[in-house]
């Protein structure tokens, strides 16, 4: 139980980047284990082929726009799924790196809003590209992965702070725009070679990161829409606090001025006891006088 408690604590205090990593890892590992056990029992659910993690037809995004009509949630869910361990591992490394850089300048709500909006934007461009690019028209493929959203976070940070210095292992200190530039060039080179849809999604995420920062610098924060939706549903399911009943009692009769008199009587008793002690000593006090003096002194 100690290990589970540690994970819960890390999730609770780790911040949005760490929570997104938990979500991505959980959505990779839990279904993989579950459906592996089902296959051992000879159970196969329609449309849920988890032989390769993340390839479920129910949650991966399809390049066929007709599929989006009956499973619109895939515009978001694909950005939390991965095809294999290495795909997940490297994406989570870059999510951690890009997320920490982004949060140096912006808030956690802005980070999550950018992640979700860029995933939707890249998903739509991915579908659209298979309808207009000649070499892709007529092909139907599925896509999963957080790469497009991570690319948006990285490019957004690089656009905002291009001269920010980052120290990389085995390379040394480089500027943030150098890193962003390398990724964009690699995607441009490989977009017509292999995994065209994936590289188009990466470039779409980069474009959205640029748009997001430019709009933000002009006073428009697109992430506020995502935050508003989340707050709406959070408040919808949050239990309402009952208004406390306050009873107000008004005393119609004026209070008696007894406190000063009681205080005067107490002081007279104290003076009498002190005089008695000074004349005859403490042992001359009665039991009642000793108890009274003890209560006053508490």
C-alpha positions in Angstrom: 0.0 0.0 0.0 2.9 2.3 0.5 3.7 2.3 -3.2 0.1 3.1 -4.1 0.0 5.9 -1.5 3.2 7.4 -3.0 1.6 7.4 -6.5 -1.5 9.1 -5.1 0.6 11.7 -3.4 2.7 12.4 -6.5 -0.5 12.7 -8.6 -2.1 15.1 -6.1 0.9 17.5 -5.7 2.8 17.0 -9.0 1.0 19.5 -11.1 -0.7 19.3 -14.5 2.4 18.0 -16.4 2.8 15.1 -14.1 -0.9 14.4 -14.1 -1.0 14.2 -17.9 1.9 11.8 -17.8 0.0 9.6 -15.3 -3.1 9.7 -17.6 -1.1 8.8 -20.7 0.7 5.9 -18.9 -2.5 4.7 -17.3 -4.4 4.7 -20.5 -1.6 2.7 -22.1 -1.0 0.2 -19.3 -4.5 -0.5 -17.9 -6.3 -1.4 -21.1 -3.3 -3.4 -22.3 -3.4 -5.5 -19.1 -7.2 -5.8 -19.1 -7.5 -6.9 -22.7 -4.6 -9.3 -22.4 -6.4 -11.0 -19.6 -9.6 -11.1 -21.7 -7.8 -12.7 -24.6 -6.4 -15.3 -22.3 -10.0 -16.2 -21.4 -11.0 -16.3 -25.1 -13.0 -13.1 -25.0 -12.7 -10.6 -27.9 -14.8 -7.4 -27.8 -15.8 -5.9 -31.2 -13.8 -2.9 -32.3 -11.4 -3.2 -29.4 -8.2 -4.8 -30.7 -5.5 -4.1 -28.2 -2.9 -6.5 -29.7 -1.1 -3.2 -30.4 -1.7 -0.8 -27.6 -3.6 2.3 -28.5 -5.1 1.0 -31.8 -8.6 0.7 -30.6 -11.1 1.8 -33.3 -13.2 3.4 -30.6 -10.5 5.9 -29.4 -8.0 6.4 -32.2 -8.7 9.1 -34.8 -9.5 8.1 -38.3 -8.6 9.9 -41.5 -12.1 9.1 -42.7 -14.3 12.2 -41.8 -17.4 10.0 -41.7 -16.0 8.1 -38.7 -15.8 11.4 -36.8 -19.6 11.7 -37.0 -20.2 8.6 -34.8 -17.2 8.9 -32.5 -16.4 12.7 -32.2 -14.6 12.0 -28.9 -11.6 10.7 -30.8 -10.5 14.2 -31.5 -9.3 14.3 -27.9 -8.8 10.6 -26.9 -6.2 9.9 -29.6 -3.9 12.4 -27.9 -3.8 10.2 -24.7 -3.0 6.9 -26.5 0.2 5.3 -27.9 1.1 2.5 -30.2 3.8 1.0 -28.1 6.1 1.4 -25.2 8.8 3.3 -27.0 6.2 5.6 -28.5 4.9 6.3 -25.0 8.3 6.6 -23.4 9.8 9.2 -25.8 6.6 11.2 -25.9 6.4 11.4 -22.1 10.1 12.6 -22.0 9.2 15.4 -24.4 6.0 16.2 -22.5 7.9 16.5 -19.3 10.6 18.7 -20.9 8.3 20.9 -22.9 5.7 21.2 -20.1 8.2 22.4 -17.6 9.5 25.0 -20.0 6.0 26.2 -20.7 5.1 26.5 -17.1 8.2 28.7 -16.5 6.2 31.5 -18.3 2.5 30.4 -18.1 -0.1 28.8 -15.9 -1.2 25.2 -15.5 -4.7 26.0 -16.9 -3.1 27.6 -20.0 -1.0 24.5 -20.4 -3.9 22.1 -20.3 -6.0 24.3 -22.5 -3.2 24.4 -25.1 -2.8 20.6 -24.9 -6.5 20.0 -25.6 -7.0 22.6 -28.2 -3.9 21.8 -30.2 -4.9 18.1 -30.2 -8.3 19.0 -31.7 -6.7 21.3 -34.2 -4.1 18.8 -35.3 -6.8 16.1 -35.5 -8.9 18.1 -37.8 -5.9 19.0 -40.1 -5.0 15.4 -40.1 -8.4 14.4 -41.4 -8.5 17.3 -43.9 -5.1 16.5 -45.3 -6.3 13.0 -46.4 -9.1 14.7 -48.4 -7.0 17.2 -50.3 -3.3 16.0 -50.6 -3.1 13.9 -53.8 -0.7 11.3 -52.4 -3.0 10.7 -49.4 -6.5 10.9 -51.0 -8.3 7.6 -50.9 -6.2 6.3 -48.0 -7.8 5.5 -44.6 -5.5 5.3 -41.6 -5.8 5.8 -37.8 -3.6 7.9 -35.6 -2.8 8.0 -31.9 -0.2 9.8 -29.8 0.4 13.0 -27.8 3.1 14.3 -30.2 1.0 17.0 -31.9 -0.1 18.5 -28.5 3.5 18.3 -27.2 4.8 20.0 -30.3 2.3 22.8 -29.8 3.5 23.3 -26.2 7.2 23.3 -27.3 6.7 25.7 -30.2 4.5 28.0 -28.1 7.2 28.3 -25.6 9.9 28.8 -28.3 7.9 31.6 -29.9 7.4 33.3 -26.6 11.0 33.0 -25.4 13.2 32.0 -28.4 16.4 33.0 -26.8 15.8 31.0 -23.6 18.9 28.8 -23.0 18.5 25.1 -22.4 21.3 22.8 -21.4 21.2 19.4 -23.2 23.2 16.3 -22.3 26.1 15.6 -24.6 25.3 18.8 -26.6 25.6 21.6 -24.2 23.7 24.9 -24.0 21.4 25.7 -26.9 18.7 28.3 -27.4 15.1 27.1 -27.4 14.4 28.2 -30.9 17.2 25.9 -32.1 15.4 22.9 -30.6 12.1 23.9 -32.1 13.7 24.5 -35.5 15.2 21.0 -35.5 11.9 19.3 -34.9 10.1 21.3 -37.5 12.8 20.6 -40.1 12.7 16.9 -39.3 8.9 16.8 -39.8 9.1 18.7 -43.1 11.7 16.2 -44.4 9.8 13.1 -43.3 6.3 14.2 -44.1 6.4 12.6 -47.6 8.6 9.7 -46.6 6.8 7.7 -43.9 3.9 8.3 -41.4 2.7 11.3 -43.4 -0.4 11.7 -41.2 1.7 11.8 -38.0 4.1 14.4 -39.3 1.3 16.5 -40.6 -0.2 16.4 -37.1 3.1 17.5 -35.7 3.3 20.5 -38.0 -0.3 21.3 -37.3 0.4 21.3 -33.6 3.4 23.6 -34.1 1.2 26.0 -36.1 -1.4 26.0 -33.4 1.3 26.8 -30.8 2.4 29.8 -32.9 -1.2 31.0 -33.3 -1.9 30.5 -29.6 1.0 32.7 -28.5 0.4 35.4 -31.0 -3.3 35.7 -29.9 -2.2 35.6 -26.3 0.2 38.5 -26.9 -2.7 40.4 -28.4 -4.9 39.8 -25.4 -6.8 36.7 -26.4 -6.3 33.5 -24.3 -7.8 30.6 -26.2 -7.3 28.3 -23.2 -10.0 30.2 -21.2 -12.6 28.3 -23.2 -11.3 24.9 -22.0 -11.0 26.2 -18.4 -14.6 27.4 -18.6 -15.9 24.1 -19.7 -14.0 22.2 -17.0 -15.1 24.6 -14.3 -18.7 24.2 -15.5 -18.7 20.5 -15.2 -16.7 20.6 -11.9 -19.3 22.9 -10.4 -22.1 20.9 -11.8 -21.1 17.8 -9.8 -19.8 19.6 -6.8 -22.2 19.2 -3.8 -23.8 22.4 -2.8 -23.2 23.7 0.7 -26.3 24.2 2.7 -26.9 27.7 3.9 -26.5 27.8 7.6 -29.6 28.7 9.6 -29.0 31.7 11.8 -31.2 32.4 14.7 -31.2 35.9 15.9 -32.5 36.5 19.5 -33.4 40.0 20.5 -33.5 40.6 24.3 -36.3 43.1 25.0 -35.3 43.7 28.6 -32.2 45.7 29.3 -29.4 43.7 30.9 -28.9 44.1 34.6 -25.8 45.9 35.7 -24.7 43.1 38.0 -21.2 42.6 36.6 -19.6 45.6 38.3 -21.2 44.7 41.6 -20.0 41.1 41.4 -16.5 42.4 40.6 -16.5 44.7 43.6 -17.6 41.9 45.9 -14.8 39.7 44.6 -12.2 42.4 45.1 -13.4 43.0 48.7 -13.1 39.3 49.5 -9.6 39.2 48.1 -8.6 42.3 50.1 -10.1 40.8 53.3 -8.2 37.5 52.8 -4.9 39.3 52.0 -5.3 41.4 55.2 -5.9 38.2 57.2 -2.8 36.6 55.7 -0.6 39.6 56.5 -1.8 39.6 60.2 -2.1 35.9 61.0 -0.5 34.0 58.2 -1.9 31.7 55.5 -2.8 28.9 58.0 -5.3 31.2 59.6 -7.5 31.0 56.5 -10.6 28.8 56.5 -11.1 26.0 54.0 -13.6 28.2 52.1 -11.2 31.2 52.0 -8.4 29.0 50.7 -10.6 27.5 47.9 -11.8 31.0 47.0 -8.3 32.3 46.7 -7.3 29.2 44.6 -10.1 29.8 42.2 -9.3 33.5 41.8 -5.7 32.7 41.1 -6.4 30.2 38.3 
